[in-house]
Amino acid sequence: MSNPTFQSSIDELQAVLTASAELGAAVEAAGEVIVQALLAGGKLLTCGNGGSAADALHLAEELVGRYSVERRALPAVCLNADPTAITCICNDYGYEKVFSRGVEALGKAGDVLVGFTTSGNSANVIAAFEAAAERGVVTVLVAGKSGGSARGRCAHEIVVPSENTARIQEVHTLILHQWLEAIDATTWPERLP
C-alpha cells in the first residue's frame, strides 16, 4: 500500500463529505432530540472505543464546559472517561459490559445515549444501546461502513458512507460539532428541571 499524500486524503474526505450531505436530516433530528432532552432536565450519555472514545469524550466535555458561547453547564457523562470504573467493570463483568453498567447506573427515561462506533460492531456499545432501550433512554448510533450489527437497534442512526475509519471519524467530529452548534443556539434557562 502506498503512502497517501495530504492532497489525496483531502480529496477522499471531500468525496465522503459530499456523500454525507444525505445525512443532514438525520443529524438535525438527533440534535433536536438531544436539545429537547437537555431542556427537559435529562442528561446526555456518550460512549465509544479508541478514536470513538475520544469523540464521545469530546461531545460530553463541551456540554459540561462550553463550546463557543457562554451558557449554563449542561449534564453530560462520557462512560469511557473514568479509568477506575472501566477497570472495575471490565475486571468484574468483562469488557462487553463496560458501558451498559454505566447506563444501568445513570440512565433514566428522558436521557439520550450517543454511541460512536466506526464499524457498528462494537459489542460493548451495542450492549449499552440494549440497556438504554430497557430504561427508556433514547439511543443515537453514530457509525460508518454498513452500520454493522448496531444498525436497526437505535431510535436515531447516522451511518457515514465510507469504509475508511479515518474519514468516518473526521465526519463524526463534524456531526458532533453540528450538535454543539445547535445546543449553543438554544436559549438555556439558568436552572433546568
C-alpha positions as CSV (number, residue, x, y, z in Angstrom):
1,M,0.0,0.0,0.0
2,S,1.5,3.4,-1.0
3,N,1.6,6.3,1.4
4,P,-1.3,8.6,0.6
5,T,-0.5,12.3,0.1
6,F,-2.1,15.0,2.1
7,Q,-3.9,16.1,-1.1
8,S,-5.3,12.6,-1.7
9,S,-6.6,12.5,1.9
10,I,-8.3,15.8,1.3
11,D,-9.8,14.6,-1.9
12,E,-11.1,11.5,-0.2
13,L,-12.5,13.5,2.6
14,Q,-14.3,15.9,0.2
15,A,-15.9,12.9,-1.5
16,V,-17.1,11.5,1.8
17,L,-18.4,14.9,2.9
18,T,-20.3,15.3,-0.3
19,A,-21.9,11.8,0.1
20,S,-22.6,12.6,3.8
21,A,-24.9,15.5,2.8
22,E,-27.7,12.9,2.6
23,L,-27.3,12.5,6.4
24,G,-28.4,16.1,7.1
25,A,-32.0,15.4,8.2
26,A,-30.9,12.5,10.5
27,V,-28.1,14.6,12.1
28,E,-30.5,17.5,12.7
29,A,-33.2,15.2,14.1
30,A,-30.8,13.6,16.5
31,G,-29.5,17.0,17.5
32,E,-33.0,18.2,18.2
33,V,-33.6,15.1,20.4
34,I,-30.5,16.0,22.4
35,V,-31.5,19.6,22.8
36,Q,-35.1,18.7,23.9
37,A,-33.8,16.1,26.4
38,L,-31.5,18.6,28.0
39,L,-34.2,21.3,28.1
40,A,-36.5,18.8,29.9
41,G,-33.8,18.1,32.5
42,G,-32.4,14.9,31.0
43,K,-28.7,14.2,30.5
44,L,-26.5,13.0,27.7
45,L,-24.6,9.8,28.0
46,T,-21.8,9.0,25.5
47,C,-19.5,6.1,24.8
48,G,-17.1,4.6,22.3
49,N,-13.8,2.7,21.9
50,G,-10.4,4.1,20.8
51,G,-10.9,7.1,18.5
52,S,-14.6,6.8,19.0
53,A,-13.9,7.1,22.8
54,A,-12.3,10.5,22.0
55,D,-15.4,11.6,20.1
56,A,-17.6,10.5,23.0
57,L,-15.4,12.4,25.4
58,H,-15.3,15.5,23.1
59,L,-19.1,15.7,22.9
60,A,-19.6,15.4,26.7
61,E,-16.9,17.7,27.8
62,E,-18.2,20.5,25.6
63,L,-21.6,20.3,27.3
64,V,-20.2,20.4,30.9
65,G,-17.8,23.1,29.8
66,R,-18.7,25.2,26.8
67,Y,-18.3,25.1,23.1
68,S,-18.4,28.6,21.6
69,V,-20.8,30.7,23.7
70,E,-21.3,31.3,27.3
71,R,-24.2,29.3,28.7
72,R,-25.0,27.3,31.8
73,A,-23.3,23.9,32.2
74,L,-25.3,21.0,30.8
75,P,-25.4,17.5,32.2
76,A,-23.3,15.0,30.2
77,V,-21.4,11.9,31.2
78,C,-18.9,10.1,29.0
79,L,-19.0,6.4,30.0
80,N,-15.4,5.8,28.8
81,A,-13.9,8.7,30.8
82,D,-13.4,7.1,34.2
83,P,-10.5,4.6,34.2
84,T,-11.3,3.3,37.7
85,A,-14.9,2.5,36.6
86,I,-13.7,1.0,33.3
87,T,-11.1,-1.3,35.0
88,C,-13.6,-2.3,37.8
89,I,-16.4,-3.2,35.4
90,C,-14.0,-5.0,32.9
91,N,-12.4,-7.0,35.8
92,D,-15.7,-8.0,37.3
93,Y,-18.0,-8.3,34.3
94,G,-15.9,-8.3,31.1
95,Y,-15.3,-5.6,28.5
96,E,-18.7,-6.2,26.8
97,K,-20.5,-4.7,29.8
98,V,-18.1,-1.7,30.3
99,F,-20.7,0.8,29.0
100,S,-24.0,-1.0,29.8
101,R,-23.2,-0.9,33.5
102,G,-22.8,2.8,33.3
103,V,-26.2,3.1,31.5
104,E,-27.8,0.9,34.2
105,A,-26.4,3.2,36.9
106,L,-27.0,6.6,35.3
107,G,-29.6,6.2,32.6
108,K,-33.2,7.2,33.0
109,A,-36.2,7.8,30.8
110,G,-35.7,11.2,29.1
111,D,-31.9,10.8,28.8
112,V,-30.1,10.3,25.5
113,L,-27.2,7.9,24.8
114,V,-24.9,8.6,21.8
115,G,-22.7,5.6,20.9
116,F,-19.9,6.2,18.5
117,T,-18.6,3.1,16.6
118,T,-16.9,3.4,13.2
119,S,-17.7,-0.3,12.3
120,G,-21.1,-0.5,14.1
121,N,-19.9,-3.8,15.6
122,S,-18.6,-2.8,19.0
123,A,-20.3,-5.3,21.3
124,N,-20.0,-3.0,24.3
125,V,-21.7,-0.1,22.5
126,I,-24.4,-2.5,21.4
127,A,-24.9,-3.7,24.9
128,A,-25.2,-0.1,26.1
129,F,-27.9,0.5,23.5
130,E,-29.8,-2.5,24.8
131,A,-29.5,-1.3,28.4
132,A,-30.6,2.1,27.3
133,A,-33.7,0.8,25.5
134,E,-34.7,-1.1,28.6
135,R,-34.7,2.2,30.6
136,G,-36.4,4.4,28.1
137,V,-33.2,6.2,27.2
138,V,-33.2,7.5,23.6
139,T,-30.5,5.9,21.5
140,V,-28.3,7.5,18.8
141,L,-25.9,5.5,16.7
142,V,-23.1,7.3,15.1
143,A,-21.3,4.8,12.8
144,G,-19.8,4.2,9.4
145,K,-19.2,1.4,6.9
146,S,-22.5,-0.6,6.8
147,G,-23.6,0.4,10.3
148,G,-22.7,-3.2,11.4
149,S,-24.6,-5.1,14.0
150,A,-25.7,-1.9,15.7
151,R,-27.8,-0.9,12.7
152,G,-31.5,-1.2,13.3
153,R,-31.2,-1.1,17.1
154,C,-31.4,2.6,17.7
155,A,-34.0,5.4,17.6
156,H,-31.7,7.6,15.5
157,E,-29.0,6.2,13.3
158,I,-26.3,8.1,11.4
159,V,-24.0,6.0,9.2
160,V,-21.3,7.8,7.4
161,P,-21.0,6.5,3.8
162,S,-17.3,5.4,3.9
163,E,-15.2,2.3,4.6
164,N,-12.2,4.4,5.7
165,T,-12.0,4.7,9.5
166,A,-10.1,7.9,9.4
167,R,-12.6,9.6,7.1
168,I,-15.5,8.2,9.1
169,Q,-14.1,9.7,12.3
170,E,-13.5,13.1,10.6
171,V,-17.2,13.2,9.7
172,H,-18.1,12.1,13.2
173,T,-16.3,15.2,14.5
174,L,-18.3,17.4,12.1
175,I,-21.6,15.8,13.3
176,L,-20.8,16.3,17.0
177,H,-19.8,19.9,16.2
178,Q,-23.1,20.4,14.4
179,W,-25.0,19.2,17.5
180,L,-22.9,21.6,19.7
181,E,-23.8,24.5,17.5
182,A,-27.5,23.6,17.8
183,I,-27.1,23.4,21.6
184,D,-25.3,26.8,21.6
185,A,-28.1,28.3,19.5
186,T,-30.6,27.3,22.2
187,T,-31.7,29.8,24.9
188,W,-30.9,27.9,28.2
189,P,-32.7,28.9,31.4
190,E,-30.4,29.4,34.3
191,R,-31.9,26.5,36.1
192,L,-33.3,23.4,34.4
193,P,-35.8,21.0,35.9
